[in-house]
Amino acid sequence: MDLVDFARGPALKVAFVIFFIGVVWRLVNVVFLRHKRLLSEPRRSVGTALMGGLKGMGSRSWPHPEFIKRTVTGEALGYSYHIGLFIVILFFAPHIIFFGSFIGARWPALPNSVITIFAVITVTLFVAVLSRRLGHPVLRRLSNFDDYFSWFIVALVLVTGLMATAHVGGPYQTILGLHILSFDLLLIWYPFGKLMHSFYIFPTRAIDGYVMTRKGAPS
């Protein structure tokens, strides 16, 4: 068994099991958290509050005008590299084949050259994000191991993927094996770090919007 066979065989299976159990465990813990009972009299109907929750998902995904001047750099970097990740992950032909083997569906892929450009841009944005975190006094003080390791493991997947595509850094099979292993590590770390925000971000914003609307406040 060579490195690629190990990475996409036993290692990937173990990683998926840990990922699935970890995500379910985190979500179940959130569901069973003790929540404060709403004691104030409802100012809006449940239907209106639900609409407020949907509105809250959008309004809280974009900075308020009062803060945009201070947060524009972080917002631009954050949205840009997330878009880059989305494109590289979902529209690269080998990735489509990989995901399609699980869900039984395929979709059109972008040309490899386009994916490479987006991957290079995304890695550059990742470096900019790290530089900003290290150079910003407040962000640097707020950052912990989770922030840096989550950054590192996602960047590692991107960089090894670029190296495999460009056939640089060593034999193709070795670099491909390292790319898949880095993805395995990402799956294992995912439920236990801040990467779990991808499961929380929209539901929490919807719940916040619902609660605020139910109280009669703008969502």
N, C-alpha and C positions, 0 to 999 in steps of 0.2 A: 504494500500500500504506500503510494507516494504522498507528497504533501497535499496536492490538490484533492486526491481521493479522501484523505483524512479530513481535510477542511470542509468539503461539501458532503461528507458522509457522517461518521460518528460525531465529529465536533459540531456540525450544523444541527444534527438531531438533538444533542444535549442542549445546545444554545436555545433552540426553539422551545424545548420543554421548560427551561428556566424562564425564558421570556414569557411564555403563556401563563405559567403558575404565578410568576411575579406580578404580572399585570393584573390578573384576576385578584390576587391577594391585596394589591394596593387599592383596586376599585371597591372591593368588598369592604375594606377598612373605611373608605370614605363614606360609603352608604350607611355604615353603622356608627358613624361619628355622632356624638350628642349635639343636636342642633337646638339653638335657642327658640323657644316657642314664641310666636308672634302674638303679643298681648294687645297691641293697638287695634282699634276698630278698622277693618278694611275700608279703604277709600275708593277702591276700584273693584270691578267684578273680576272673577277668575279669568274669563275670556280676555278682558282688557289687559290683565296682568300677564297672561301668556303672550300676548302680542308685544307687551313691554319687554318680556324676556327675549323674544326674537330681535327686537330693536336693540336691546342691550348688547347682544352678541356683536352687532355692527358698530354701535357707538363706542364701545370699549375697545374696539380693535383699531381705533384711529385716535391720535392725540387731540386733546381739546386745543382750540386756537390760542388759549391763554398760555399754554406751555410749549407750543410748537417750536418757538425760537430756541429754547434750551434743549429740546429733545430731538430736533430734526436729524442730527447726525446719527444718533443711535437708532432712530426709527428707520431711516433710509438704509443703514447697514443691515438691520434685522430683517426687514422685508425683502431686501435684495438677495441676501444669501439663502433665505428660506425659499424664494422663488427658484434660485439656482439649484438648490438641493432637489426640489420637486421635479424640475425638468430632467436633471441627470438621473435621478432614481427611477422615474416612471417612463421615460421616453428613450432610454438606451436599449437597443435591440436585445442584448443578452439579459438585461434585467427584465424586459417584458416576457421573455421565454421563461425566466426563473419564476416570476410571479404568476404567469399563466399556467404553470404546472400545478399550482395550488388552487387557483380559482377557476381554471378551465376556460379562460377568456384571453384573447389577444387584442391589441390595439396598435395603430400605426406607430412606427418608430421614427425618430428624427435621424438625419444623417450623422454618421460618426464624427465628422468634422464639426458639426454644430454642437454636439454633446461635448466634444473636447473643449471648444471655446467656452461653453457655459461652465464646465468643470474648472478650467483655469481661472475664470472670473470668480467663481465661488471660493476657490482656495485663496485667491487674493483678498477677497472680502473677509474670509476667516482670519487671515493675518491682520487685517485692519481692525477687526473686532477685538482680537487679542491685544494689539498695540494700544487701542483705546482703553481697554480695561486696565492694562498695566500703567498707562500714563494718566489715568483719571484718579485723583486722590480718593474720592468717595467710592467709586466702583472697585478700586483696588482694596479698600478696607472691607467692603461688603463681600468680596469674593472669597470662596473657600475651595477646598480640594475638589468638590463636586463640579464647580464651574470650570476649573481648568482641565480636569480629567474628561469631562463630557466634551469639551472643545477638542481635546487631543484625540479622542477615539473617533469622532466624526471626521476630523481632519485627516486622520490616518487612513480611514476608508477611502476618502477622496484621493489622497496622494497616491496610495498604492494602486487604485483604479487607473489613475492617469499613467502611472509607470507601466502598468500591464498593457494599456492601450498603445502607449508609445514604444513599447519593447525596450525600455531602458532600466538600468539598475541591476541586471542579472538575467538569467534564463527566464523565458516567458512563464514556464510552468511554476517556477519558484515564486515569481512576483504575483502571479495569479493566485497561488496558494496562500501567500501572505495577505492578499486582498480579501480573500474569502474568510481567512482566519480573523482578520480585523473586523469583518462584518459579524462573525460569530461572537467576538468579544463585545461588540456593540449591542447585540441582542441580549447578552448576559447582563450587561451593565444597565440596560435601558430601564427596567422596572425599579431600580434602586437609586437612580439619580434624577437630576432635574429634567432629563429628556422625557420623563413621564408627563411633562406639561402639555405634550401634544394630545393626551387623553383628557386633560382637565380644562384646558383653556376655554373652549367654547361652552361646555356645560356650566362651568362656574360663572361665566359672564351672563349666560342666560338666566341662571338662578338669581344672580344679583339683580338683573333687570326686572325679573318677575317680582322679587321682594320689594324693590323700590317702588315699582308701579302700584303694587297692592297697597303700599302705604300712602300713595298719592304723590310721590316724588317723581321727578323726571327720570327716565331710564337711559 
